């Protein structure tokens, strides 16, 4: 090949290179755009699928949770207008559901199913002995998104020394954490059995950063009334106050039967359910003002210590120290909770 021809081809090749490079760059850009479009489409499909799953789990018209309230237990150590000057900072027509004394599968399971049918979350104040007896039940309550809280280890209805109270409190927390298998899964929320106040107990809880919960209204579901009356009392007291913490028990058939009626009435009357969780490093507290925490008891509330007496003395031994229906012939018994007249 002549040198001239060789140079000519070299020039042609050199001149063609920028065009080829431009085409290659254009193809790469188009490929990147196509890939981005594909990723966007995949994400959209996933969102639709997830949304569809949520829609299937939450039927149209479900009560649901209107918002999650994140609280710092060290800033507001005691709540509940029945006994304390502060309560949760709720807006009008907002209610927090709480359940005490469980879990007992035959009652806790249908209560969970009712809550799930309305996409509602609650706080469960569990007894340590019950958690040890039914650890899988504790895990289920937690896995379904509810807040796990402490109701002592043995549910004592009596005055305790500081040492006894410490053992009951710490034993309860330990049993709950062991049942779930996660030390961070249990909230620093605590409720006294029978709403029995003791200054030494409250001081101990304050010192350890735990939040003591009382209530704003009761449904008297531990007394020998039928489920319709439980629902009636719950709704009438909620209506009288307009907002607050409702105390129920997940250890009675009457509560299981009353809960759907309570939720239906709350929904029909325009009430909203608020789920309360503790603040954490990755979960900052909800911004509130001091005024929002101020409790305003209604005239119907009975808050004096003399009216917070247990119905009867607790048994002495083992799990029978609890009002555990597994040891009773009847479906329901009168537990050792405060007696409050309607």
Secondary structure, DSSP 4 states (H G I P E B T S, - for coil): --HHHHHHHHHHHHHHHHHHHHHHHHHHHHHHHHHHHHHHHHHHHHHHHHHHHHHHHS-TT---EEEEEEE-TTTS-EE-TTTSSB---PPTTEEEEEEES---HHHHHHHHHHHHHTT---EEEE-HHHHHHTHHHHHHHHHTTPEEEE--SS---S---HHHHHHHHHHHHHHHHHHHT-TTSS-SEE--GGG---HHHHHHHHHTTPEEE--SEE--TTSS--HHHHHHHHHHHHHHHSSEEEEEETT-HHHHHHHHHHHHHHHHTT-EEEEEEE-BTTBPPPP--GGGGB----TT---SGGG---SSPPPSSGGGGS--GGG-SSS----S------
